[in-house]
Amino acid sequence: MVAGITIGRLAKDTGVNVQTIRYYERRRLLAATVRTPSGYRVYGEEEVQRLRFIKNAQALGFTLREIADLLNLRVSSAARCGDVQRRAQAKLAKVDAKLKDLESMARVLKDLIKSCRGGQPTDRCPILKSLEQQRRSDHGNRQATR
């Protein structure tokens, strides 16, 4: 069991920067800790587990706001696993949408690369010309060169 460790040790044990831990405290993702008489913050197993939770949730793409919501559900006696499941399903839908966008970007880039004749001067480069044009997928009058 980890008990009474300093912020530096907590950072090392969890792979999180000291400044990040302080930021999480300000964002209330980590509870305020007790301090020794000399002013050092002292952390325990709960903070280690919470930081691991935060890191694992971030690795799955959850934002800090979403992580705060998940942490609140974790401690709420009224919350149910279905509440967490709905949030995970919403995150998965966002990930799927991003994947589709990335696949579309990859197709466009592959087509542009195929259209390029490497020996041409840049003023005739189809890749550069394409970047100057507005795409159909742009919203409204937004310019691709912004």
MDAnalysis code that builds the backbone (N, CA, C; Angstrom):
import MDAnalysis as mda
import numpy as np

u = mda.Universe.empty(438, n_residues=146, atom_resindex=np.repeat(np.arange(146), 3), trajectory=True)
u.add_TopologyAttr("name", ["N", "CA", "C"] * 146)
u.add_TopologyAttr("resid", np.arange(1, 147))
u.add_TopologyAttr("resname", ["MET", "VAL", "ALA", "GLY", "ILE", "THR", "ILE", "GLY", "ARG", "LEU", "ALA", "LYS", "ASP", "THR", "GLY", "VAL", "ASN", "VAL", "GLN", "THR", "ILE", "ARG", "TYR", "TYR", "GLU", "ARG", "ARG", "ARG", "LEU", "LEU", "ALA", "ALA", "THR", "VAL", "ARG", "THR", "PRO", "SER", "GLY", "TYR", "ARG", "VAL", "TYR", "GLY", "GLU", "GLU", "GLU", "VAL", "GLN", "ARG", "LEU", "ARG", "PHE", "ILE", "LYS", "ASN", "ALA", "GLN", "ALA", "LEU", "GLY", "PHE", "THR", "LEU", "ARG", "GLU", "ILE", "ALA", "ASP", "LEU", "LEU", "ASN", "LEU", "ARG", "VAL", "SER", "SER", "ALA", "ALA", "ARG", "CYS", "GLY", "ASP", "VAL", "GLN", "ARG", "ARG", "ALA", "GLN", "ALA", "LYS", "LEU", "ALA", "LYS", "VAL", "ASP", "ALA", "LYS", "LEU", "LYS", "ASP", "LEU", "GLU", "SER", "MET", "ALA", "ARG", "VAL", "LEU", "LYS", "ASP", "LEU", "ILE", "LYS", "SER", "CYS", "ARG", "GLY", "GLY", "GLN", "PRO", "THR", "ASP", "ARG", "CYS", "PRO", "ILE", "LEU", "LYS", "SER", "LEU", "GLU", "GLN", "GLN", "ARG", "ARG", "SER", "ASP", "HIS", "GLY", "ASN", "ARG", "GLN", "ALA", "THR", "ARG"])
u.atoms.positions = np.array([
    [0.839, -1.193, 0.000],
    [0.000, 0.000, 0.000],
    [0.873, 1.242, 0.000],
    [0.476, 2.230, -0.785],
    [1.198, 3.482, -0.840],
    [0.564, 4.433, 0.168],
    [1.356, 4.949, 1.072],
    [0.812, 5.871, 2.068],
    [1.825, 6.965, 2.340],
    [1.346, 8.177, 2.367],
    [2.204, 9.290, 2.726],
    [3.323, 9.562, 1.754],
    [3.047, 9.510, 0.465],
    [4.095, 9.801, -0.507],
    [4.019, 11.269, -0.942],
    [5.150, 11.783, -1.367],
    [5.227, 13.180, -1.804],
    [4.715, 13.304, -3.229],
    [4.521, 14.533, -3.656],
    [4.041, 14.782, -5.012],
    [5.048, 14.291, -6.048],
    [6.329, 14.419, -5.747],
    [7.359, 13.936, -6.662],
    [7.303, 12.426, -6.827],
    [7.109, 11.738, -5.715],
    [7.010, 10.277, -5.763],
    [5.729, 9.853, -6.476],
    [4.626, 10.561, -6.205],
    [3.358, 10.271, -6.878],
    [3.520, 10.432, -8.389],
    [4.184, 11.511, -8.789],
    [4.416, 11.764, -10.210],
    [5.229, 10.633, -10.821],
    [6.280, 10.236, -10.152],
    [7.141, 9.166, -10.668],
    [6.387, 7.841, -10.739],
    [5.641, 7.516, -9.697],
    [4.925, 6.234, -9.651],
    [3.823, 6.130, -10.699],
    [3.248, 7.263, -11.088],
    [2.126, 7.237, -12.026],
    [2.499, 7.717, -13.425],
    [3.720, 8.220, -13.603],
    [4.137, 8.711, -14.914],
    [3.474, 10.019, -15.299],
    [3.096, 10.800, -14.301],
    [2.441, 12.086, -14.529],
    [3.352, 13.188, -14.008],
    [3.478, 14.261, -14.755],
    [4.295, 15.399, -14.355],
    [3.748, 16.043, -13.085],
    [4.630, 16.556, -12.240],
    [4.226, 17.232, -10.997],
    [3.269, 18.384, -11.301],
    [3.581, 19.162, -12.336],
    [2.710, 20.289, -12.683],
    [1.336, 19.812, -13.123],
    [1.281, 18.662, -13.761],
    [-0.003, 18.083, -14.175],
    [-0.819, 17.695, -12.950],
    [-0.175, 17.132, -11.966],
    [-0.875, 16.779, -10.720],
    [-1.453, 18.029, -10.083],
    [-0.685, 19.083, -10.020],
    [-1.179, 20.350, -9.444],
    [-2.348, 20.890, -10.268],
    [-2.255, 20.759, -11.599],
    [-3.344, 21.194, -12.472],
    [-4.605, 20.379, -12.193],
    [-4.469, 19.070, -12.062],
    [-5.617, 18.218, -11.741],
    [-6.234, 18.608, -10.402],
    [-5.410, 19.017, -9.459],
    [-5.943, 19.483, -8.174],
    [-6.757, 20.755, -8.367],
    [-6.235, 21.676, -9.167],
    [-6.983, 22.924, -9.421],
    [-8.286, 22.641, -10.142],
    [-8.282, 21.645, -11.040],
    [-9.497, 21.255, -11.773],
    [-10.416, 20.363, -10.937],
    [-9.980, 20.039, -9.734],
    [-10.720, 19.199, -8.785],
    [-10.898, 17.757, -9.266],
    [-9.983, 17.312, -10.101],
    [-9.955, 15.906, -10.481],
    [-9.294, 15.089, -9.376],
    [-8.409, 15.734, -8.650],
    [-7.793, 15.165, -7.451],
    [-8.204, 16.030, -6.272],
    [-8.545, 15.386, -5.177],
    [-8.948, 16.127, -3.984],
    [-7.726, 16.795, -3.355],
    [-7.979, 17.872, -2.661],
    [-6.916, 18.536, -1.914],
    [-6.352, 17.547, -0.894],
    [-5.058, 17.577, -0.742],
    [-4.420, 16.631, 0.164],
    [-3.967, 17.321, 1.437],
    [-3.669, 16.504, 2.414],
    [-3.124, 17.047, 3.659],
    [-1.676, 17.436, 3.431],
    [-1.208, 18.316, 4.261],
    [0.187, 18.749, 4.164],
    [0.900, 18.426, 5.474],
    [2.159, 18.149, 5.325],
    [2.974, 17.922, 6.513],
    [3.205, 19.266, 7.187],
    [3.685, 19.272, 8.427],
    [3.988, 20.551, 9.086],
    [4.980, 21.404, 8.296],
    [5.826, 20.757, 7.497],
    [6.783, 21.524, 6.690],
    [6.194, 21.987, 5.361],
    [4.908, 21.660, 5.099],
    [4.219, 22.169, 3.921],
    [4.172, 21.241, 2.732],
    [4.747, 20.042, 2.834],
    [4.711, 19.099, 1.717],
    [3.341, 18.459, 1.604],
    [2.869, 18.302, 0.354],
    [1.638, 17.561, 0.119],
    [1.924, 16.082, 0.339],
    [0.953, 15.384, 0.919],
    [1.098, 13.956, 1.163],
    [-0.064, 13.246, 0.474],
    [0.276, 12.232, -0.307],
    [-0.704, 11.499, -1.089],
    [-0.734, 10.044, -0.663],
    [-1.857, 9.392, -0.971],
    [-2.013, 7.991, -0.630],
    [-2.485, 7.166, -1.808],
    [-2.911, 5.959, -1.525],
    [-3.340, 5.002, -2.555],
    [-4.513, 5.534, -3.380],
    [-5.418, 6.274, -2.752],
    [-6.575, 6.809, -3.490],
    [-6.138, 7.730, -4.623],
    [-5.152, 8.569, -4.367],
    [-4.669, 9.485, -5.403],
    [-3.947, 8.727, -6.515],
    [-3.216, 7.674, -6.138],
    [-2.549, 6.845, -7.150],
    [-3.606, 6.228, -8.066],
    [-4.650, 5.660, -7.479],
    [-5.713, 5.031, -8.268],
    [-6.428, 6.051, -9.145],
    [-6.659, 7.226, -8.605],
    [-7.358, 8.268, -9.361],
    [-6.531, 8.729, -10.555],
    [-5.232, 8.899, -10.339],
    [-4.365, 9.305, -11.447],
    [-4.303, 8.224, -12.520],
    [-4.267, 6.984, -12.120],
    [-4.287, 5.891, -13.109],
    [-5.598, 5.901, -13.879],
    [-6.689, 6.137, -13.178],
    [-8.003, 6.235, -13.821],
    [-7.971, 7.349, -14.866],
    [-7.477, 8.519, -14.487],
    [-7.426, 9.672, -15.392],
    [-6.580, 9.348, -16.619],
    [-5.391, 8.789, -16.409],
    [-4.512, 8.456, -17.528],
    [-5.148, 7.427, -18.456],
    [-5.766, 6.409, -17.901],
    [-6.407, 5.381, -18.724],
    [-7.579, 5.956, -19.509],
    [-8.358, 6.821, -18.881],
    [-9.483, 7.458, -19.571],
    [-8.983, 8.375, -20.684],
    [-7.897, 9.103, -20.427],
    [-7.328, 9.954, -21.467],
    [-6.835, 9.119, -22.647],
    [-6.250, 7.970, -22.353],
    [-5.755, 7.096, -23.424],
    [-6.895, 6.620, -24.318],
    [-8.114, 6.580, -23.780],
    [-9.285, 6.209, -24.573],
    [-9.946, 7.418, -25.230],
    [-9.346, 8.595, -25.059],
    [-9.838, 9.786, -25.736],
    [-10.791, 10.659, -24.935],
    [-11.037, 10.317, -23.681],
    [-11.934, 11.133, -22.873],
    [-11.243, 12.448, -22.521],
    [-12.013, 13.528, -22.572],
    [-11.503, 14.838, -22.179],
    [-11.512, 14.943, -20.659],
    [-10.852, 15.952, -20.126],
    [-10.840, 16.131, -18.673],
    [-12.245, 16.390, -18.137],
    [-13.056, 17.090, -18.884],
    [-14.446, 17.316, -18.457],
    [-15.207, 15.988, -18.400],
    [-15.033, 15.166, -19.435],
    [-15.690, 13.859, -19.447],
    [-15.162, 12.970, -18.320],
    [-13.874, 13.076, -18.058],
    [-13.275, 12.295, -16.970],
    [-13.842, 12.732, -15.635],
    [-14.025, 14.028, -15.453],
    [-14.635, 14.522, -14.209],
    [-16.034, 13.942, -14.046],
    [-16.785, 13.885, -15.133],
    [-18.129, 13.291, -15.078],
    [-18.056, 11.815, -14.692],
    [-17.110, 11.089, -15.288],
    [-16.951, 9.672, -14.965],
    [-16.554, 9.484, -13.496],
    [-15.664, 10.337, -13.027],
    [-15.256, 10.241, -11.616],
    [-16.430, 10.520, -10.690],
    [-17.271, 11.467, -11.072],
    [-18.459, 11.757, -10.258],
    [-19.424, 10.577, -10.259],
    [-19.575, 9.925, -11.413],
    [-20.435, 8.738, -11.471],
    [-19.865, 7.615, -10.609],
    [-18.553, 7.531, -10.582],
    [-17.878, 6.471, -9.822],
    [-18.193, 6.560, -8.331],
    [-18.381, 7.759, -7.826],
    [-18.619, 7.924, -6.390],
    [-20.087, 8.171, -6.042],
    [-20.930, 8.315, -7.056],
    [-22.344, 8.588, -6.815],
    [-23.095, 7.299, -6.502],
    [-23.831, 7.318, -5.409],
    [-24.609, 6.123, -5.048],
    [-25.831, 5.957, -5.957],
    [-26.248, 7.038, -6.625],
    [-27.417, 6.962, -7.505],
    [-27.050, 6.531, -8.929],
    [-25.774, 6.600, -9.274],
    [-25.346, 6.270, -10.633],
    [-25.331, 4.764, -10.854],
    [-25.536, 4.388, -12.097],
    [-25.531, 2.982, -12.481],
    [-24.534, 2.777, -13.619],
    [-24.162, 1.552, -13.829],
    [-23.221, 1.202, -14.893],
    [-23.752, 1.668, -16.252],
    [-25.053, 1.655, -16.430],
    [-25.646, 2.125, -17.681],
    [-25.327, 3.579, -17.964],
    [-25.203, 4.387, -16.902],
    [-24.826, 5.787, -17.078],
    [-23.425, 5.897, -17.676],
    [-22.540, 5.060, -17.189],
    [-21.172, 5.032, -17.699],
    [-21.166, 4.482, -19.122],
    [-21.950, 3.448, -19.347],
    [-22.030, 2.838, -20.673],
    [-22.482, 3.861, -21.723],
    [-23.466, 4.686, -21.390],
    [-23.949, 5.708, -22.335],
    [-22.832, 6.696, -22.683],
    [-22.038, 7.066, -21.702],
    [-20.927, 7.980, -21.975],
    [-19.869, 7.315, -22.851],
    [-19.609, 6.041, -22.593],
    [-18.649, 5.305, -23.417],
    [-19.167, 5.157, -24.845],
    [-20.471, 4.930, -25.005],
    [-21.055, 4.823, -26.347],
    [-20.956, 6.161, -27.087],
    [-21.178, 7.263, -26.378],
    [-21.054, 8.583, -26.997],
    [-19.614, 8.832, -27.433],
    [-18.646, 8.423, -26.607],
    [-17.232, 8.579, -26.963],
    [-16.906, 7.723, -28.184],
    [-17.416, 6.501, -28.217],
    [-17.184, 5.621, -29.360],
    [-17.754, 6.224, -30.645],
    [-18.916, 6.846, -30.557],
    [-19.508, 7.487, -31.742],
    [-18.603, 8.609, -32.248],
    [-18.010, 9.375, -31.340],
    [-17.087, 10.440, -31.739],
    [-15.827, 9.852, -32.371],
    [-15.326, 8.771, -31.809],
    [-14.142, 8.116, -32.363],
    [-14.444, 7.595, -33.766],
    [-15.602, 6.971, -33.947],
    [-15.990, 6.473, -35.272],
    [-16.073, 7.611, -36.290],
    [-16.625, 8.743, -35.878],
    [-16.716, 9.899, -36.778],
    [-15.320, 10.403, -37.146],
    [-14.421, 10.443, -36.168],
    [-13.050, 10.871, -36.454],
    [-12.366, 9.907, -37.412],
    [-12.608, 8.619, -37.220],
    [-12.016, 7.623, -38.124],
    [-12.478, 7.844, -39.555],
    [-13.765, 8.118, -39.729],
    [-14.289, 8.376, -41.078],
    [-13.633, 9.612, -41.672],
    [-13.474, 10.657, -40.857],
    [-12.813, 11.873, -41.333],
    [-11.367, 11.591, -41.724],
    [-10.661, 10.815, -40.898],
    [-9.270, 10.489, -41.200],
    [-9.151, 9.633, -42.457],
    [-10.077, 8.692, -42.650],
    [-10.059, 7.873, -43.863],
    [-10.299, 8.735, -45.094],
    [-11.198, 9.689, -44.973],
    [-11.474, 10.606, -46.083],
    [-10.236, 11.450, -46.395],
    [-9.584, 11.947, -45.353],
    [-8.363, 12.730, -45.548],
    [-7.288, 11.893, -46.226],
    [-7.160, 10.643, -45.815],
    [-6.154, 9.757, -46.407],
    [-6.435, 9.537, -47.889],
    [-7.715, 9.334, -48.252],
    [-8.072, 9.141, -49.668],
    [-7.699, 10.369, -50.485],
    [-8.034, 11.550, -49.984],
    [-7.729, 12.790, -50.702],
    [-6.222, 12.953, -50.861],
    [-5.475, 12.713, -49.799],
    [-4.022, 12.844, -49.871],
    [-3.424, 11.843, -50.862],
    [-3.903, 10.616, -50.853],
    [-3.407, 9.615, -51.807],
    [-3.677, 10.055, -53.238],
    [-4.892, 10.572, -53.501],
    [-5.227, 11.047, -54.847],
    [-4.335, 12.219, -55.258],
    [-4.086, 13.134, -54.322],
    [-3.223, 14.279, -54.624],
    [-1.799, 13.821, -54.922],
    [-1.311, 12.888, -54.133],
    [0.047, 12.385, -54.343],
    [0.160, 11.703, -55.706],
    [-0.876, 10.938, -56.097],
    [-0.867, 10.275, -57.404],
    [-0.866, 11.285, -58.545],
    [-1.537, 12.425, -58.344],
    [-1.641, 13.417, -59.415],
    [-0.373, 14.241, -59.575],
    [0.530, 14.142, -58.649],
    [1.733, 14.978, -58.662],
    [2.793, 14.401, -59.588],
    [3.376, 15.265, -60.394],
    [4.523, 14.916, -61.229],
    [5.723, 15.601, -60.572],
    [6.541, 14.848, -59.899],
    [7.616, 15.394, -59.079],
    [8.549, 16.362, -59.757],
    [8.728, 16.265, -61.085],
    [9.677, 17.122, -61.787],
    [9.134, 18.479, -62.188],
    [7.832, 18.726, -61.997],
    [7.234, 19.990, -62.421],
    [7.623, 21.114, -61.464],
    [7.623, 22.341, -61.982],
    [7.843, 23.478, -61.079],
    [6.657, 23.608, -60.109],
    [6.882, 24.204, -58.966],
    [5.838, 24.282, -57.939],
    [4.630, 25.100, -58.376],
    [4.796, 26.007, -59.344],
    [3.628, 26.771, -59.787],
    [2.649, 25.909, -60.578],
    [3.029, 24.703, -60.932],
    [2.138, 23.764, -61.626],
    [1.828, 22.543, -60.746],
    [2.210, 22.595, -59.500],
    [2.027, 21.456, -58.588],
    [0.541, 21.272, -58.258],
    [-0.050, 20.118, -58.581],
    [-1.468, 19.894, -58.316],
    [-1.795, 19.853, -56.807],
    [-0.836, 19.480, -56.002],
    [-1.083, 19.457, -54.547],
    [-1.241, 20.884, -54.037],
    [-0.307, 21.749, -54.409],
    [-0.392, 23.147, -53.971],
    [-1.632, 23.828, -54.531],
    [-1.948, 23.559, -55.803],
    [-3.151, 24.156, -56.407],
    [-4.407, 23.701, -55.678],
    [-4.453, 22.439, -55.314],
    [-5.609, 21.901, -54.603],
    [-5.791, 22.585, -53.249],
    [-4.691, 22.867, -52.583],
    [-4.774, 23.514, -51.269],
    [-5.289, 24.947, -51.361],
    [-5.158, 25.540, -52.543],
    [-5.649, 26.903, -52.747],
    [-7.142, 26.952, -53.039],
    [-7.734, 25.811, -53.433],
    [-9.142, 25.774, -53.828],
    [-10.030, 25.431, -52.644],
    [-11.265, 25.931, -52.742],
    [-12.251, 25.584, -51.720],
    [-12.801, 24.197, -52.011],
    [-12.923, 23.389, -51.006],
    [-13.439, 22.023, -51.161],
    [-14.935, 21.998, -50.898],
    [-15.609, 21.032, -51.504],
    [-17.052, 20.858, -51.299],
    [-17.367, 20.530, -49.844],
    [-16.435, 19.885, -49.158],
    [-16.704, 19.492, -47.778],
    [-16.566, 20.656, -46.805],
    [-16.032, 21.814, -47.288],
    [-15.961, 22.986, -46.414],
    [-17.364, 23.482, -46.116],
    [-17.555, 24.003, -44.939],
    [-18.865, 24.497, -44.522],
    [-19.034, 25.946, -44.960],
    [-20.139, 26.237, -45.599],
    [-20.447, 27.608, -45.980],
    [-19.415, 28.186, -46.895],
    [-19.007, 29.408, -46.614],
    [-18.023, 30.116, -47.438],
    [-16.628, 30.052, -46.839],
    [-16.425, 29.182, -45.880],
    [-15.124, 29.083, -45.237],
    [-14.082, 28.720, -46.293],
    [-12.961, 29.385, -46.292],
    [-11.901, 29.149, -47.255],
    [-10.942, 28.092, -46.713],
    [-10.449, 27.232, -47.605],
    [-9.508, 26.181, -47.204],
    [-8.159, 26.765, -46.807],
    [-7.896, 28.036, -47.171],
    [-6.585, 28.627, -46.886],
    [-6.561, 29.341, -45.540],
    [-7.624, 29.314, -44.799],
    [-7.634, 29.988, -43.505],
    [-6.592, 29.483, -42.587],
])
